[in-house]
Amino acid sequence: MDRRSFTLDVATAAPADVDWTVTVIVPLPDCPSIVFGLNAQKGYVSLYVGDAKKIDPEGGLLKGLSVGKGCIRFTRSNRIAATGIREFIERTAAMARRGEDVDC
């Protein structure tokens, strides 16, 4: 069982009345200084990415998602494939490889 399936199993098995959190840190293999944090909570999953405004200043890639300064929150109602999250992650990695500041 890999980390992704473990997180999914835990998230779907948790009782609704229990307040819990699961955090997974995902390093990029070709850029070890950049890590994305995945935090599963009761009503949503957060992806911690650094400062979202530095990465997507116009906000187009994350349109329709709940975005904080350093996190993107996904709920069951979000259709991930319909968002720009893949391009957002690729942009974050590219910026970090060039030495640009993406941190909060």
Beta strands, then each sheet from edge to edge (+ up, - down):
strand 1: 22-28
strand 2: 31-40
strand 3: 45-48
strand 4: 66-67
strand 5: 71-74
sheet 1: 1+ 2- 3+ 5- 4+
end
